[in-house]
Amino acid sequence: MFEKILSGAAIEVVESLSPHVESFYLSGGTGLGLQLGHRRSDDLDFFSDELFNTDAILSTISTDKIFFTAAGTVHCEIQGIRVSFLYYAVPLIHPTLFWHGIRVAHCKDIVSEKIKTISQRGSKKDFIDLYAVLKMRYSVQEVCDLFKKRFKGSDINFYHVLKSLTFFEDAEQEPPPLILSHGEDWKWVNIKVFFIDNISLFEHELGMYS
């Protein structure tokens, strides 16, 4: 795992949480960054496909701040690190990885979720994360196959997904994360060009035409 993407404080929080998160897995940008090492990310997003008791979670951890709680949702801060516990009914397909006593979703599952997230509201970090997977690990065909398999039978509108892959208006308003991978290819302008240039391939692999 690429621990360099995390601060020492975040790693300490992970270690303190490990006895209490057996039914959760770490995912999101931090889970992906641990496997690819492409950017810094200190937020810890834990997911469970089992509906959990928020009061029970909060009673077992020591928080600095609690930002929001609801059924199946906790957003808080622990030792200066933003931590979330979220119920998410879509099960993982691939075996999780283990790191510092916690489970980490496989990048195959995380990249599927990144495409879905971009279709809802793509942040700059989400586009960079999807780009990182496509540049460093899997092809457009493989990523689209993973996405279709993970969300098979769901009501996701693939046409909307396709349009979202070149909609950068929201992402343009955000500051870039600290990217640890170097080179011209990692500049935001070139990442946008990549998605624009490859949109026909995404269209084909998502089954928009035969």
C-alpha positions in Angstrom: 0.0 0.0 0.0 1.2 3.6 -0.7 1.0 5.0 2.8 2.7 8.2 1.5 -0.7 9.4 0.4 -1.8 9.8 4.0 -0.6 11.9 6.9 0.8 10.3 10.0 -2.2 11.5 11.9 -4.6 9.7 9.4 -2.6 6.5 9.8 -2.9 6.8 13.6 -6.7 7.3 13.3 -6.9 4.1 11.2 -5.0 2.1 13.8 -7.2 3.4 16.6 -10.4 2.5 14.6 -9.3 -0.9 13.5 -10.8 -2.8 16.5 -14.2 -1.1 15.9 -14.8 -1.3 12.1 -14.8 -5.1 11.4 -18.1 -4.7 9.5 -16.8 -1.8 7.5 -14.4 -1.3 4.6 -12.4 1.8 3.6 -13.2 3.0 0.1 -13.3 6.3 -1.8 -10.3 8.3 -2.9 -8.2 7.2 0.1 -8.8 3.6 -0.6 -7.9 4.1 -4.2 -4.9 6.2 -3.4 -3.5 3.5 -1.1 -3.5 1.2 -4.1 -2.2 3.6 -6.8 -0.3 6.2 -4.9 -1.4 8.9 -7.3 -2.6 11.7 -4.9 -2.8 12.8 -1.3 -6.0 12.0 0.6 -6.7 12.2 4.3 -10.4 11.7 4.5 -11.4 8.2 5.7 -14.7 6.9 4.3 -15.9 3.6 5.8 -18.8 1.8 4.2 -20.9 -1.2 5.3 -23.6 -3.1 3.4 -25.2 -3.8 6.7 -27.4 -1.2 8.3 -25.6 -0.2 11.5 -26.5 1.6 14.7 -25.0 5.1 14.6 -25.2 5.5 18.4 -23.3 2.2 18.8 -20.5 3.4 16.5 -20.2 6.8 18.3 -20.1 5.1 21.6 -17.0 3.1 20.6 -14.9 5.8 19.1 -13.5 9.1 20.4 -14.5 12.1 18.2 -13.4 15.7 18.2 -16.5 16.8 16.3 -19.7 15.3 15.0 -20.8 17.1 11.8 -23.9 15.0 11.0 -25.7 11.8 11.9 -28.7 10.1 10.4 -29.8 6.5 9.9 -26.8 4.7 8.4 -24.7 7.9 8.3 -22.0 9.4 10.5 -19.7 12.3 9.5 -17.2 13.3 12.2 -13.7 14.4 12.9 -11.1 12.3 14.8 -7.8 13.8 15.7 -8.2 16.4 13.0 -9.1 13.8 10.3 -12.5 13.8 8.7 -14.1 10.3 9.1 -17.4 9.0 7.7 -19.3 5.8 8.4 -21.9 5.1 5.7 -24.4 2.4 5.0 -24.2 1.4 1.3 -26.4 -1.5 0.1 -24.5 -2.3 -3.1 -22.2 -5.2 -2.1 -18.6 -5.5 -3.1 -17.8 -7.9 -5.9 -14.1 -8.4 -5.3 -12.2 -9.5 -2.1 -11.1 -6.7 0.2 -7.5 -6.0 1.0 -6.2 -5.8 4.6 -4.1 -2.9 5.8 -3.3 -1.8 9.4 -6.1 -4.1 10.7 -8.9 -2.7 8.4 -10.5 -3.9 5.2 -9.9 -1.8 2.0 -12.1 -2.2 -1.0 -10.3 -3.4 -4.1 -9.7 -0.8 -6.7 -11.9 -2.7 -9.1 -14.9 -2.0 -6.8 -13.8 1.6 -6.1 -13.4 2.6 -9.8 -17.0 1.3 -10.4 -18.2 3.6 -7.7 -16.1 6.5 -9.1 -18.0 6.3 -12.4 -21.3 6.4 -10.5 -20.2 9.3 -8.4 -19.2 11.3 -11.5 -22.6 10.7 -12.9 -24.1 12.3 -9.8 -21.8 15.2 -9.4 -18.2 14.8 -10.6 -15.7 16.5 -8.4 -12.2 17.2 -9.7 -10.8 14.5 -7.4 -13.3 12.0 -8.8 -12.2 12.7 -12.4 -8.5 12.5 -11.4 -9.1 9.2 -9.6 -10.9 7.6 -12.6 -8.1 8.9 -14.8 -5.5 7.4 -12.5 -7.1 3.9 -12.8 -7.3 4.2 -16.6 -3.7 5.4 -16.8 -2.1 3.1 -14.3 -4.2 -0.1 -14.0 -7.1 -0.9 -16.4 -8.3 -0.1 -19.9 -11.6 1.8 -20.7 -13.1 -1.6 -21.7 -12.1 -3.2 -18.4 -13.4 -0.3 -16.3 -16.7 -0.2 -18.1 -17.1 -3.9 -17.7 -16.4 -3.6 -14.0 -19.0 -0.8 -13.7 -21.7 -2.7 -15.6 -21.1 -5.8 -13.4 -21.1 -3.9 -10.1 -24.4 -2.1 -10.9 -26.1 -4.8 -13.0 -29.9 -4.6 -12.5 -29.7 -1.1 -11.1 -31.7 1.8 -12.5 -28.5 3.8 -13.5 -29.0 5.7 -16.8 -26.0 4.9 -18.9 -26.7 7.8 -21.2 -26.5 10.2 -18.3 -23.3 8.5 -17.1 -21.8 9.0 -20.6 -22.7 12.7 -20.7 -21.2 13.2 -17.2 -17.8 12.0 -18.2 -17.3 15.2 -20.2 -19.2 17.6 -17.9 -16.5 19.5 -16.0 -18.4 22.6 -14.9 -18.6 21.7 -11.3 -15.1 20.3 -11.1 -13.7 23.5 -12.6 -14.8 25.4 -9.5 -12.7 23.2 -7.1 -9.0 23.4 -6.2 -7.0 20.4 -7.3 -5.8 17.8 -4.9 -2.1 17.3 -4.3 -1.1 14.9 -7.1 1.9 12.7 -6.4 2.3 11.3 -9.9 4.4 13.6 -12.1 4.4 14.6 -15.7 2.4 16.7 -18.1 -0.2 14.0 -18.4 -1.4 14.7 -14.9 -2.3 18.4 -15.5 -6.0 19.0 -15.2 -6.3 20.3 -18.8 -4.8 17.1 -20.2 -7.0 14.9 -18.0 -10.1 16.7 -19.5 -8.7 16.1 -23.0 -8.3 12.4 -22.2 -12.0 12.0 -21.4 -13.1 14.1 -24.4 -10.8 12.1 -26.8 -12.0 8.8 -25.4 -15.8 9.5 -25.0 -16.6 7.4 -28.1 -14.8 4.4 -26.6 -16.8 4.9 -23.4 -19.9 5.1 -25.5 -19.1 1.8 -27.2 -18.1 -0.1 -24.0 -21.2 1.1 -22.1 -23.3 -0.4 -24.8 -24.7 2.9 -26.1 -24.4 1.5 -29.7 -23.3 -1.8 -31.2 
